[in-house]
Amino acid sequence: MKCPFCGHDETGVVDTRVSEEGDIVRRRRKCSACDKRFTTYERAEIQLPQVVKKNGLRADFNRTKLRASLELALRKRPVSIESVDAAIADIEEKLLTAGEREVSTQQLGELVMRELKKLDKVAYIRFASVYRNFEDVDAFSKLIKEVSPTSRKK
């Protein structure tokens, strides 16, 4: 593995750990040239579906974009990184188990909204307000009532 600091080709593994779920291997590495340490992660490469955008263009599923969307909605909210990672893993698992070769941005957005609703109601409303492109206050108010604990029937 190439050192990200100095570009040297020889690095050694100092420590290896497997995640609790057993699906990710974390390795601490040390460069033999500059002695700096860095972490790498190994995970099985799986074929996630292509994302079909509203304009019909197709793009590869992008875990980084998914994380960025979740983090933007969760900005300044008390939600752990581990919870975000778990939400991403749940979304990816749902996409894989569906067995489809393509998924629309609408389907992906709905999966994100389900996960955000479980994680944080404020983040859910933030994401939904942008995703659903509310045109008036009534639609926004309806969504807030939907997640408000006082509006639910007992």
Secondary structure in CASP SS format (residue, H / E / C, confidence):
PFRMAT SS
TARGET T0000
AUTHOR 0000-0000-0000
METHOD secondary structure of the structure
MODEL  1
M C 1.00
K C 1.00
C C 1.00
P C 1.00
F C 1.00
C C 1.00
G C 1.00
H C 1.00
D C 1.00
E C 1.00
T E 1.00
G E 1.00
V E 1.00
V E 1.00
D E 1.00
T E 1.00
R E 1.00
V E 1.00
S C 1.00
E C 1.00
E C 1.00
G C 1.00
D C 1.00
I E 1.00
V E 1.00
R E 1.00
R E 1.00
R E 1.00
R E 1.00
K E 1.00
C E 1.00
S C 1.00
A C 1.00
C C 1.00
D C 1.00
K C 1.00
R E 1.00
F E 1.00
T E 1.00
T E 1.00
Y E 1.00
E E 1.00
R E 1.00
A C 1.00
E C 1.00
I C 1.00
Q C 1.00
L C 1.00
P C 1.00
Q E 1.00
V E 1.00
V E 1.00
K C 1.00
K C 1.00
N C 1.00
G C 1.00
L C 1.00
R E 1.00
A E 1.00
D C 1.00
F C 1.00
N C 1.00
R H 1.00
T H 1.00
K H 1.00
L H 1.00
R H 1.00
A H 1.00
S H 1.00
L H 1.00
E H 1.00
L H 1.00
A H 1.00
L C 1.00
R C 1.00
K C 1.00
R C 1.00
P C 1.00
V C 1.00
S C 1.00
I H 1.00
E H 1.00
S H 1.00
V H 1.00
D H 1.00
A H 1.00
A H 1.00
I H 1.00
A H 1.00
D H 1.00
I H 1.00
E H 1.00
E H 1.00
K H 1.00
L H 1.00
L H 1.00
T H 1.00
A H 1.00
G C 1.00
E C 1.00
R C 1.00
E E 1.00
V E 1.00
S E 1.00
T H 1.00
Q H 1.00
Q H 1.00
L H 1.00
G H 1.00
E H 1.00
L H 1.00
V H 1.00
M H 1.00
R H 1.00
E H 1.00
L H 1.00
K H 1.00
K H 1.00
L H 1.00
D C 1.00
K H 1.00
V H 1.00
A H 1.00
Y H 1.00
I H 1.00
R H 1.00
F H 1.00
A H 1.00
S H 1.00
V H 1.00
Y H 1.00
R C 1.00
N C 1.00
F C 1.00
E C 1.00
D C 1.00
V H 1.00
D H 1.00
A H 1.00
F H 1.00
S H 1.00
K H 1.00
L H 1.00
I H 1.00
K H 1.00
E H 1.00
V H 1.00
S C 1.00
P C 1.00
T C 1.00
S C 1.00
R C 1.00
K C 1.00
K C 1.00
END
